[in-house]
Amino acid sequence: MVLHVNLKSMLTSQTWSYTKSHIRILCHDISSIIIHHNSISYKHA
């Protein structure tokens, strides 16, 4: 039972770190797109 809990928490932490790195990449992409879009908007204004 303890082993099962440890395995589950280990998997969860691995999945979480994997998810966090993906969220970081996604946030970077989104911010890049927003900055790019804003610079285009300012040129048109």
mmCIF file of the N, C-alpha and C atoms, coordinates in Angstrom:
data_MODEL
# 
_entry.id   MODEL 
# 
loop_
_atom_site.group_PDB 
_atom_site.id 
_atom_site.type_symbol 
_atom_site.label_atom_id 
_atom_site.label_alt_id 
_atom_site.label_comp_id 
_atom_site.label_asym_id 
_atom_site.label_entity_id 
_atom_site.label_seq_id 
_atom_site.pdbx_PDB_ins_code 
_atom_site.Cartn_x 
_atom_site.Cartn_y 
_atom_site.Cartn_z 
_atom_site.occupancy 
_atom_site.B_iso_or_equiv 
_atom_site.pdbx_formal_charge 
_atom_site.auth_seq_id 
_atom_site.auth_comp_id 
_atom_site.auth_asym_id 
_atom_site.auth_atom_id 
_atom_site.pdbx_PDB_model_num 
ATOM 1   N N  . MET A 1 1  ? 0.836  -1.198 0.000   1.00 0.00 ? 1  MET A N  1 
ATOM 2   C CA . MET A 1 1  ? 0.000  0.000  0.000   1.00 0.00 ? 1  MET A CA 1 
ATOM 3   C C  . MET A 1 1  ? 0.877  1.256  0.000   1.00 0.00 ? 1  MET A C  1 
ATOM 4   N N  . VAL A 1 2  ? 1.885  1.247  0.863   1.00 0.00 ? 2  VAL A N  1 
ATOM 5   C CA . VAL A 1 2  ? 2.795  2.402  0.917   1.00 0.00 ? 2  VAL A CA 1 
ATOM 6   C C  . VAL A 1 2  ? 3.550  2.546  -0.407  1.00 0.00 ? 2  VAL A C  1 
ATOM 7   N N  . LEU A 1 3  ? 3.978  1.416  -0.942  1.00 0.00 ? 3  LEU A N  1 
ATOM 8   C CA . LEU A 1 3  ? 4.693  1.414  -2.215  1.00 0.00 ? 3  LEU A CA 1 
ATOM 9   C C  . LEU A 1 3  ? 3.811  2.008  -3.317  1.00 0.00 ? 3  LEU A C  1 
ATOM 10  N N  . HIS A 1 4  ? 2.541  1.633  -3.303  1.00 0.00 ? 4  HIS A N  1 
ATOM 11  C CA . HIS A 1 4  ? 1.598  2.141  -4.296  1.00 0.00 ? 4  HIS A CA 1 
ATOM 12  C C  . HIS A 1 4  ? 1.476  3.661  -4.201  1.00 0.00 ? 4  HIS A C  1 
ATOM 13  N N  . VAL A 1 5  ? 1.375  4.163  -2.985  1.00 0.00 ? 5  VAL A N  1 
ATOM 14  C CA . VAL A 1 5  ? 1.263  5.618  -2.775  1.00 0.00 ? 5  VAL A CA 1 
ATOM 15  C C  . VAL A 1 5  ? 2.537  6.319  -3.249  1.00 0.00 ? 5  VAL A C  1 
ATOM 16  N N  . ASN A 1 6  ? 3.698  5.744  -2.899  1.00 0.00 ? 6  ASN A N  1 
ATOM 17  C CA . ASN A 1 6  ? 4.968  6.336  -3.322  1.00 0.00 ? 6  ASN A CA 1 
ATOM 18  C C  . ASN A 1 6  ? 5.088  6.358  -4.844  1.00 0.00 ? 6  ASN A C  1 
ATOM 19  N N  . LEU A 1 7  ? 4.711  5.276  -5.469  1.00 0.00 ? 7  LEU A N  1 
ATOM 20  C CA . LEU A 1 7  ? 4.765  5.188  -6.919  1.00 0.00 ? 7  LEU A CA 1 
ATOM 21  C C  . LEU A 1 7  ? 3.841  6.233  -7.544  1.00 0.00 ? 7  LEU A C  1 
ATOM 22  N N  . LYS A 1 8  ? 2.660  6.362  -6.972  1.00 0.00 ? 8  LYS A N  1 
ATOM 23  C CA . LYS A 1 8  ? 1.686  7.317  -7.492  1.00 0.00 ? 8  LYS A CA 1 
ATOM 24  C C  . LYS A 1 8  ? 2.198  8.749  -7.348  1.00 0.00 ? 8  LYS A C  1 
ATOM 25  N N  . SER A 1 9  ? 2.736  9.088  -6.196  1.00 0.00 ? 9  SER A N  1 
ATOM 26  C CA . SER A 1 9  ? 3.245  10.443 -5.985  1.00 0.00 ? 9  SER A CA 1 
ATOM 27  C C  . SER A 1 9  ? 4.457  10.716 -6.874  1.00 0.00 ? 9  SER A C  1 
ATOM 28  N N  . MET A 1 10 ? 5.288  9.693  -7.095  1.00 0.00 ? 10 MET A N  1 
ATOM 29  C CA . MET A 1 10 ? 6.439  9.828  -7.971  1.00 0.00 ? 10 MET A CA 1 
ATOM 30  C C  . MET A 1 10 ? 5.976  10.111 -9.402  1.00 0.00 ? 10 MET A C  1 
ATOM 31  N N  . LEU A 1 11 ? 5.022  9.337  -9.870  1.00 0.00 ? 11 LEU A N  1 
ATOM 32  C CA . LEU A 1 11 ? 4.484  9.542  -11.212 1.00 0.00 ? 11 LEU A CA 1 
ATOM 33  C C  . LEU A 1 11 ? 3.854  10.920 -11.329 1.00 0.00 ? 11 LEU A C  1 
ATOM 34  N N  . THR A 1 12 ? 3.126  11.316 -10.298 1.00 0.00 ? 12 THR A N  1 
ATOM 35  C CA . THR A 1 12 ? 2.463  12.615 -10.315 1.00 0.00 ? 12 THR A CA 1 
ATOM 36  C C  . THR A 1 12 ? 3.485  13.740 -10.402 1.00 0.00 ? 12 THR A C  1 
ATOM 37  N N  . SER A 1 13 ? 4.554  13.646 -9.628  1.00 0.00 ? 13 SER A N  1 
ATOM 38  C CA . SER A 1 13 ? 5.574  14.697 -9.647  1.00 0.00 ? 13 SER A CA 1 
ATOM 39  C C  . SER A 1 13 ? 6.278  14.745 -11.005 1.00 0.00 ? 13 SER A C  1 
ATOM 40  N N  . GLN A 1 14 ? 6.538  13.585 -11.600 1.00 0.00 ? 14 GLN A N  1 
ATOM 41  C CA . GLN A 1 14 ? 7.155  13.551 -12.931 1.00 0.00 ? 14 GLN A CA 1 
ATOM 42  C C  . GLN A 1 14 ? 6.220  14.185 -13.956 1.00 0.00 ? 14 GLN A C  1 
ATOM 43  N N  . THR A 1 15 ? 4.957  13.808 -13.893 1.00 0.00 ? 15 THR A N  1 
ATOM 44  C CA . THR A 1 15 ? 3.967  14.359 -14.813 1.00 0.00 ? 15 THR A CA 1 
ATOM 45  C C  . THR A 1 15 ? 3.846  15.860 -14.618 1.00 0.00 ? 15 THR A C  1 
ATOM 46  N N  . TRP A 1 16 ? 3.888  16.296 -13.348 1.00 0.00 ? 16 TRP A N  1 
ATOM 47  C CA . TRP A 1 16 ? 3.747  17.722 -13.042 1.00 0.00 ? 16 TRP A CA 1 
ATOM 48  C C  . TRP A 1 16 ? 4.932  18.503 -13.597 1.00 0.00 ? 16 TRP A C  1 
ATOM 49  N N  . SER A 1 17 ? 6.150  17.996 -13.424 1.00 0.00 ? 17 SER A N  1 
ATOM 50  C CA . SER A 1 17 ? 7.326  18.707 -13.937 1.00 0.00 ? 17 SER A CA 1 
ATOM 51  C C  . SER A 1 17 ? 7.284  18.751 -15.467 1.00 0.00 ? 17 SER A C  1 
ATOM 52  N N  . TYR A 1 18 ? 6.821  17.664 -16.072 1.00 0.00 ? 18 TYR A N  1 
ATOM 53  C CA . TYR A 1 18 ? 6.664  17.609 -17.525 1.00 0.00 ? 18 TYR A CA 1 
ATOM 54  C C  . TYR A 1 18 ? 5.632  18.637 -17.977 1.00 0.00 ? 18 TYR A C  1 
ATOM 55  N N  . THR A 1 19 ? 4.499  18.688 -17.244 1.00 0.00 ? 19 THR A N  1 
ATOM 56  C CA . THR A 1 19 ? 3.436  19.643 -17.559 1.00 0.00 ? 19 THR A CA 1 
ATOM 57  C C  . THR A 1 19 ? 3.927  21.069 -17.371 1.00 0.00 ? 19 THR A C  1 
ATOM 58  N N  . LYS A 1 20 ? 4.672  21.306 -16.293 1.00 0.00 ? 20 LYS A N  1 
ATOM 59  C CA . LYS A 1 20 ? 5.180  22.652 -16.028 1.00 0.00 ? 20 LYS A CA 1 
ATOM 60  C C  . LYS A 1 20 ? 6.078  23.126 -17.152 1.00 0.00 ? 20 LYS A C  1 
ATOM 61  N N  . SER A 1 21 ? 6.958  22.262 -17.652 1.00 0.00 ? 21 SER A N  1 
ATOM 62  C CA . SER A 1 21 ? 7.851  22.667 -18.736 1.00 0.00 ? 21 SER A CA 1 
ATOM 63  C C  . SER A 1 21 ? 7.046  22.983 -19.995 1.00 0.00 ? 21 SER A C  1 
ATOM 64  N N  . HIS A 1 22 ? 5.987  22.217 -20.232 1.00 0.00 ? 22 HIS A N  1 
ATOM 65  C CA . HIS A 1 22 ? 5.121  22.489 -21.379 1.00 0.00 ? 22 HIS A CA 1 
ATOM 66  C C  . HIS A 1 22 ? 4.374  23.796 -21.215 1.00 0.00 ? 22 HIS A C  1 
ATOM 67  N N  . ILE A 1 23 ? 3.876  24.056 -20.004 1.00 0.00 ? 23 ILE A N  1 
ATOM 68  C CA . ILE A 1 23 ? 3.171  25.313 -19.740 1.00 0.00 ? 23 ILE A CA 1 
ATOM 69  C C  . ILE A 1 23 ? 4.124  26.479 -19.969 1.00 0.00 ? 23 ILE A C  1 
ATOM 70  N N  . ARG A 1 24 ? 5.370  26.330 -19.521 1.00 0.00 ? 24 ARG A N  1 
ATOM 71  C CA . ARG A 1 24 ? 6.364  27.394 -19.700 1.00 0.00 ? 24 ARG A CA 1 
ATOM 72  C C  . ARG A 1 24 ? 6.577  27.669 -21.180 1.00 0.00 ? 24 ARG A C  1 
ATOM 73  N N  . ILE A 1 25 ? 6.707  26.613 -21.990 1.00 0.00 ? 25 ILE A N  1 
ATOM 74  C CA . ILE A 1 25 ? 6.903  26.758 -23.436 1.00 0.00 ? 25 ILE A CA 1 
ATOM 75  C C  . ILE A 1 25 ? 5.669  27.409 -24.068 1.00 0.00 ? 25 ILE A C  1 
ATOM 76  N N  . LEU A 1 26 ? 4.487  26.943 -23.665 1.00 0.00 ? 26 LEU A N  1 
ATOM 77  C CA . LEU A 1 26 ? 3.245  27.505 -24.191 1.00 0.00 ? 26 LEU A CA 1 
ATOM 78  C C  . LEU A 1 26 ? 3.136  28.978 -23.854 1.00 0.00 ? 26 LEU A C  1 
ATOM 79  N N  . CYS A 1 27 ? 3.418  29.334 -22.597 1.00 0.00 ? 27 CYS A N  1 
ATOM 80  C CA . CYS A 1 27 ? 3.339  30.735 -22.176 1.00 0.00 ? 27 CYS A CA 1 
ATOM 81  C C  . CYS A 1 27 ? 4.312  31.578 -22.986 1.00 0.00 ? 27 CYS A C  1 
ATOM 82  N N  . HIS A 1 28 ? 5.487  31.054 -23.240 1.00 0.00 ? 28 HIS A N  1 
ATOM 83  C CA . HIS A 1 28 ? 6.485  31.781 -24.023 1.00 0.00 ? 28 HIS A CA 1 
ATOM 84  C C  . HIS A 1 28 ? 5.981  31.999 -25.441 1.00 0.00 ? 28 HIS A C  1 
ATOM 85  N N  . ASP A 1 29 ? 5.401  30.958 -26.043 1.00 0.00 ? 29 ASP A N  1 
ATOM 86  C CA . ASP A 1 29 ? 4.852  31.075 -27.394 1.00 0.00 ? 29 ASP A CA 1 
ATOM 87  C C  . ASP A 1 29 ? 3.730  32.095 -27.433 1.00 0.00 ? 29 ASP A C  1 
ATOM 88  N N  . ILE A 1 30 ? 2.821  32.012 -26.467 1.00 0.00 ? 30 ILE A N  1 
ATOM 89  C CA . ILE A 1 30 ? 1.676  32.925 -26.426 1.00 0.00 ? 30 ILE A CA 1 
ATOM 90  C C  . ILE A 1 30 ? 2.154  34.360 -26.252 1.00 0.00 ? 30 ILE A C  1 
ATOM 91  N N  . SER A 1 31 ? 3.105  34.592 -25.343 1.00 0.00 ? 31 SER A N  1 
ATOM 92  C CA . SER A 1 31 ? 3.600  35.952 -25.126 1.00 0.00 ? 31 SER A CA 1 
ATOM 93  C C  . SER A 1 31 ? 4.310  36.462 -26.378 1.00 0.00 ? 31 SER A C  1 
ATOM 94  N N  . SER A 1 32 ? 5.028  35.593 -27.078 1.00 0.00 ? 32 SER A N  1 
ATOM 95  C CA . SER A 1 32 ? 5.693  35.994 -28.320 1.00 0.00 ? 32 SER A CA 1 
ATOM 96  C C  . SER A 1 32 ? 4.662  36.418 -29.359 1.00 0.00 ? 32 SER A C  1 
ATOM 97  N N  . ILE A 1 33 ? 3.593  35.648 -29.476 1.00 0.00 ? 33 ILE A N  1 
ATOM 98  C CA . ILE A 1 33 ? 2.527  35.956 -30.431 1.00 0.00 ? 33 ILE A CA 1 
ATOM 99  C C  . ILE A 1 33 ? 1.868  37.284 -30.071 1.00 0.00 ? 33 ILE A C  1 
ATOM 100 N N  . ILE A 1 34 ? 1.580  37.474 -28.778 1.00 0.00 ? 34 ILE A N  1 
ATOM 101 C CA . ILE A 1 34 ? 0.931  38.713 -28.327 1.00 0.00 ? 34 ILE A CA 1 
ATOM 102 C C  . ILE A 1 34 ? 1.837  39.907 -28.604 1.00 0.00 ? 34 ILE A C  1 
ATOM 103 N N  . ILE A 1 35 ? 3.127  39.780 -28.302 1.00 0.00 ? 35 ILE A N  1 
ATOM 104 C CA . ILE A 1 35 ? 4.071  40.880 -28.537 1.00 0.00 ? 35 ILE A CA 1 
ATOM 105 C C  . ILE A 1 35 ? 4.148  41.172 -30.033 1.00 0.00 ? 35 ILE A C  1 
ATOM 106 N N  . HIS A 1 36 ? 4.237  40.142 -30.844 1.00 0.00 ? 36 HIS A N  1 
ATOM 107 C CA . HIS A 1 36 ? 4.300  40.295 -32.296 1.00 0.00 ? 36 HIS A CA 1 
ATOM 108 C C  . HIS A 1 36 ? 3.033  40.972 -32.802 1.00 0.00 ? 36 HIS A C  1 
ATOM 109 N N  . HIS A 1 37 ? 1.878  40.527 -32.330 1.00 0.00 ? 37 HIS A N  1 
ATOM 110 C CA . HIS A 1 37 ? 0.594  41.093 -32.730 1.00 0.00 ? 37 HIS A CA 1 
ATOM 111 C C  . HIS A 1 37 ? 0.504  42.559 -32.324 1.00 0.00 ? 37 HIS A C  1 
ATOM 112 N N  . ASN A 1 38 ? 0.950  42.871 -31.108 1.00 0.00 ? 38 ASN A N  1 
ATOM 113 C CA . ASN A 1 38 ? 0.901  44.252 -30.634 1.00 0.00 ? 38 ASN A CA 1 
ATOM 114 C C  . ASN A 1 38 ? 1.813  45.147 -31.459 1.00 0.00 ? 38 ASN A C  1 
ATOM 115 N N  . SER A 1 39 ? 2.980  44.673 -31.844 1.00 0.00 ? 39 SER A N  1 
ATOM 116 C CA . SER A 1 39 ? 3.899  45.496 -32.626 1.00 0.00 ? 39 SER A CA 1 
ATOM 117 C C  . SER A 1 39 ? 3.297  45.769 -34.005 1.00 0.00 ? 39 SER A C  1 
ATOM 118 N N  . ILE A 1 40 ? 2.588  44.795 -34.580 1.00 0.00 ? 40 ILE A N  1 
ATOM 119 C CA . ILE A 1 40 ? 1.896  44.995 -35.857 1.00 0.00 ? 40 ILE A CA 1 
ATOM 120 C C  . ILE A 1 40 ? 0.784  46.025 -35.678 1.00 0.00 ? 40 ILE A C  1 
ATOM 121 N N  . SER A 1 41 ? 0.037  45.912 -34.579 1.00 0.00 ? 41 SER A N  1 
ATOM 122 C CA . SER A 1 41 ? -1.059 46.842 -34.320 1.00 0.00 ? 41 SER A CA 1 
ATOM 123 C C  . SER A 1 41 ? -0.531 48.262 -34.175 1.00 0.00 ? 41 SER A C  1 
ATOM 124 N N  . TYR A 1 42 ? 0.604  48.424 -33.493 1.00 0.00 ? 42 TYR A N  1 
ATOM 125 C CA . TYR A 1 42 ? 1.163  49.760 -33.302 1.00 0.00 ? 42 TYR A CA 1 
ATOM 126 C C  . TYR A 1 42 ? 1.614  50.352 -34.637 1.00 0.00 ? 42 TYR A C  1 
ATOM 127 N N  . LYS A 1 43 ? 2.118  49.536 -35.532 1.00 0.00 ? 43 LYS A N  1 
ATOM 128 C CA . LYS A 1 43 ? 2.540  50.036 -36.838 1.00 0.00 ? 43 LYS A CA 1 
ATOM 129 C C  . LYS A 1 43 ? 1.339  50.555 -37.626 1.00 0.00 ? 43 LYS A C  1 
ATOM 130 N N  . HIS A 1 44 ? 0.195  49.867 -37.498 1.00 0.00 ? 44 HIS A N  1 
ATOM 131 C CA . HIS A 1 44 ? -1.007 50.285 -38.219 1.00 0.00 ? 44 HIS A CA 1 
ATOM 132 C C  . HIS A 1 44 ? -1.619 51.533 -37.617 1.00 0.00 ? 44 HIS A C  1 
ATOM 133 N N  . ALA A 1 45 ? -1.474 51.732 -36.318 1.00 0.00 ? 45 ALA A N  1 
ATOM 134 C CA . ALA A 1 45 ? -2.148 52.824 -35.622 1.00 0.00 ? 45 ALA A CA 1 
ATOM 135 C C  . ALA A 1 45 ? -1.652 54.196 -36.069 1.00 0.00 ? 45 ALA A C  1 
# 
